């Protein structure tokens, strides 16, 4: 997944403008305009790297200094690994430092958290996809979702127009899962998959019989989800739908849910509660 470079550059420029304001008054008072520097980006802890291609656009294209990657997005690195070098106008680099580190640290954090969950499932010999949700900060969805992909997860929906997802509030308004699906099938494009969030076994059976492509079991306990999946198997409905489970799932309990045999486990906390990775930018040489 790559955004068109010109569009990505505009988004990164807006992030930078938000931080710079009318100028970096501290750097402009201390650093002469002719000074050139070389600096290194270092990861202080074990991490999965994500965001280097965005950093290259930010420094090379938006700011006009040289950025060189020393590792690749997706690489797993140990503490105190130098992952990139940046060289050029000292004022420009220092002005860009915090914007760059904020985004890079967040993307690395998301990729690292995702990789941990994916590896837990793989090491257990289970075939279940780890997916993100739309629980992302406004303006950061592209970056958050890309980090999930780099970490080995599935991005799920980017926007409301990606997929039809009938939620509990839709069902509450219209009066039932079957009626909601009837309305969708009467007008929806063939190109859109239809997912339905259900609250009970009866709703799950109704959704499977009424032509849902995906059934979401949200905020349910392990026993309840197991009962629904087993019931769908007994009724020969399990193979007709994908099963997504979601809600209160984390590193500690994900295997309990994965062992039930769903197709997808969506985890909101990999984006809405991300722990940023500690990344620093240090000047190592004054070139001029």
C-alpha positions in Angstrom: 0.0 0.0 0.0 1.5 3.3 -1.1 0.0 6.7 -1.3 0.8 8.8 -4.4 4.0 10.7 -3.5 2.5 14.1 -4.3 -0.5 13.5 -2.0 1.7 12.0 0.7 4.0 15.0 0.5 1.1 17.4 1.0 -0.1 15.5 4.1 3.4 15.5 5.6 3.8 19.2 4.8 0.6 19.9 6.7 1.9 18.0 9.7 5.1 20.0 9.6 3.3 23.3 9.2 1.2 22.5 12.3 4.4 22.1 14.4 6.5 24.9 12.9 4.1 27.7 12.9 5.9 30.9 11.9 9.3 29.3 12.4 11.6 27.5 14.8 12.6 30.5 16.9 15.1 28.5 19.0 17.0 27.0 16.1 16.9 30.2 14.1 18.6 32.1 17.1 21.3 29.5 17.7 22.1 27.7 14.4 23.6 29.9 11.6 21.8 29.5 8.2 24.9 28.2 6.4 25.5 25.2 8.8 25.1 21.7 7.3 24.8 18.7 9.6 24.7 14.9 9.5 22.4 13.2 12.0 21.3 9.6 12.7 18.0 8.2 13.7 18.3 5.5 16.3 15.8 3.0 17.8 16.3 2.6 21.5 14.3 -0.6 21.9 13.5 -3.8 20.0 11.0 -2.9 17.3 9.5 -3.6 13.9 10.4 -0.7 11.7 7.6 1.2 9.8 7.5 4.6 8.3 10.9 4.9 6.6 9.4 5.5 3.2 7.3 8.3 4.7 10.4 9.8 6.3 12.1 9.7 2.9 9.3 11.8 1.4 9.3 14.2 4.3 13.0 14.9 4.4 13.9 14.5 0.7 10.9 16.0 -1.0 9.2 18.3 1.5 12.2 19.7 3.4 14.9 19.3 0.8 17.7 17.4 2.7 19.1 14.0 2.1 17.6 11.0 3.8 19.2 7.5 3.6 17.6 4.3 5.0 19.9 1.9 6.7 17.3 -0.8 7.3 13.9 -1.5 5.6 10.3 -1.2 6.7 9.3 -4.5 8.2 12.7 -5.3 9.6 12.9 -6.4 13.2 15.7 -4.5 15.0 17.4 -4.7 18.3 17.9 -1.8 20.8 20.3 1.0 19.7 20.0 0.3 16.0 20.8 3.2 13.7 18.0 3.0 11.1 18.6 6.1 9.0 20.9 9.0 8.3 19.9 12.5 7.3 22.2 15.2 6.0 21.8 18.8 4.9 20.7 22.2 6.1 20.9 22.1 9.9 18.0 24.4 10.5 15.7 22.4 8.3 16.6 19.1 9.9 16.1 20.4 13.5 12.8 22.0 12.4 11.6 18.7 11.1 12.9 16.5 13.9 9.8 16.3 16.2 7.3 15.8 13.4 9.4 13.1 11.9 10.0 11.3 15.2 6.3 11.5 16.3 5.1 9.8 13.1 8.0 7.3 12.9 7.6 6.3 16.6 3.9 5.8 16.3 4.2 3.7 13.1 6.9 1.5 14.6 4.8 1.0 17.7 1.8 -0.1 15.7 3.9 -2.4 13.5 5.6 -3.9 16.5 2.3 -4.5 18.4 0.7 -6.1 15.3 3.7 -8.4 14.7 3.6 -9.7 18.3 -0.1 -10.7 17.8 0.5 -12.2 14.4 3.5 -14.3 15.6 1.6 -15.5 18.6 -1.1 -16.9 16.3 1.4 -18.3 13.8 3.5 -20.0 16.5 0.4 -21.7 17.8 -0.2 -23.1 14.4 -3.5 -21.3 13.8 -4.7 -19.8 10.6 -6.5 -16.6 11.8 -6.0 -13.1 10.4 -5.2 -10.2 12.8 -7.0 -7.1 11.6 -7.1 -3.4 12.5 -10.2 -1.3 13.0 -11.3 2.3 12.2 -10.2 3.3 15.7 -7.5 5.6 14.4 -6.7 9.3 15.1 -8.2 11.6 12.5 -5.6 12.4 9.9 -3.5 9.4 10.7 -5.5 6.5 9.2 -3.2 6.0 6.2 -0.1 5.8 8.4 -1.8 3.7 11.1 -3.2 1.2 8.6 0.1 1.0 6.6 1.9 0.2 9.9 -0.5 -2.6 10.5 0.2 -4.1 7.1 3.9 -3.8 7.7 3.5 -5.6 11.0 1.7 -8.5 9.1 -1.9 -7.6 9.9 -4.9 -6.8 7.7 -6.0 -3.2 7.5 -9.8 -4.0 7.5 -11.9 -1.0 6.3 -10.2 2.3 5.6 -13.5 4.2 5.2 -17.2 3.8 5.4 -17.5 3.3 1.7 -15.1 0.3 1.6 -17.6 -2.3 2.8 -21.2 -2.7 4.0 -21.0 -3.2 7.7 -24.4 -3.5 9.5 -23.8 -2.5 13.1 -26.0 -3.0 16.1 -27.3 0.5 15.9 -28.5 -0.1 12.3 -30.3 -3.2 13.4 -31.8 -1.4 16.4 -33.2 1.3 14.1 -34.6 -1.0 11.4 -35.9 -3.7 13.7 -33.8 -6.8 12.9 -30.9 -8.4 11.1 -33.0 -10.0 8.4 -34.7 -6.7 7.5 -31.4 -4.9 7.4 -29.9 -7.5 5.1 -33.0 -7.5 2.9 -32.7 -3.7 2.4 -29.0 -4.0 1.6 -29.4 -6.8 -0.9 -32.1 -4.9 -2.7 -29.8 -2.0 -3.6 -26.2 -2.7 -2.8 -23.5 -3.2 -5.5 -22.3 -6.7 -6.1 -18.8 -5.3 -5.5 -19.4 -4.7 -1.8 -19.0 -7.5 0.8 -21.7 -7.4 3.5 -20.7 -7.8 7.2 -23.2 -8.0 10.0 -22.6 -7.5 13.7 -24.8 -9.8 15.8 -25.5 -10.0 19.5 -27.1 -13.5 19.8 -26.9 -17.0 18.3 -30.3 -16.5 16.7 -29.1 -13.3 15.0 -25.9 -15.2 13.8 -28.0 -17.9 12.2 -30.4 -15.4 10.6 -27.4 -13.5 9.2 -25.8 -16.6 7.7 -29.1 -17.7 6.2 -29.9 -14.2 4.8 -26.7 -13.9 2.8 -24.2 -12.1 5.0 -20.6 -12.6 3.8 -19.1 -11.9 7.2 -20.5 -12.2 10.7 -19.0 -10.1 13.5 -19.1 -11.4 17.0 -18.3 -8.2 19.0 -17.7 -7.9 22.8 -18.6 -11.6 23.5 -16.9 -14.0 25.8 -15.0 -17.0 24.7 -17.7 -19.5 25.7 -20.5 -17.5 23.8 -18.4 -17.2 20.7 -17.5 -20.9 20.8 -21.2 -21.8 21.1 -22.1 -19.7 18.1 -19.3 -21.1 15.9 -20.2 -24.7 16.8 -23.9 -24.1 16.2 -23.2 -22.7 12.7 -21.1 -25.8 12.0 -23.9 -28.1 13.1 -26.3 -26.3 10.8 -23.8 -26.4 7.9 -23.7 -22.6 7.8 -20.1 -22.1 9.0 -18.6 -22.5 5.6 -21.0 -19.9 4.1 -19.6 -17.0 6.1 -16.4 -15.6 7.5 -16.4 -15.1 11.2 -14.8 -12.0 12.7 -14.4 -11.6 16.5 -13.7 -8.3 18.2 -13.8 -6.5 21.5 -11.5 -6.6 24.5 -9.0 -8.8 22.7 -5.3 -8.2 23.5 -1.9 -10.0 23.6 -2.9 -11.9 26.8 -6.1 -13.4 25.6 -5.9 -13.5 21.8 -5.0 -17.2 21.6 -8.2 -18.1 23.6 -10.2 -16.5 20.8 -8.0 -17.7 18.0 -8.4 -21.4 19.1 -12.2 -21.1 18.6 -11.6 -21.1 14.8 -12.7 -17.6 13.6 -11.3 -16.3 10.4 -10.5 -12.8 11.6 -9.7 -11.2 14.9 -9.9 -7.4 14.9 -8.0 -5.6 17.6 -8.7 -1.9 18.2 -5.9 -1.4 20.7 -3.1 -1.8 18.1 -4.0 1.7 16.8 -6.1 3.4 19.5 -3.8 2.6 22.4 -0.5 2.3 20.6 2.7 2.6 22.7 5.2 4.5 20.6 8.7 3.1 20.1 11.5 5.2 21.5 13.3 6.7 18.4 15.8 9.6 18.6 17.6 11.9 16.2 21.1 12.8 17.1 23.5 15.2 15.4 26.8 13.3 14.8 28.7 15.8 12.6 28.7 19.4 11.6 29.6 19.2 7.9 30.1 22.9 7.4 
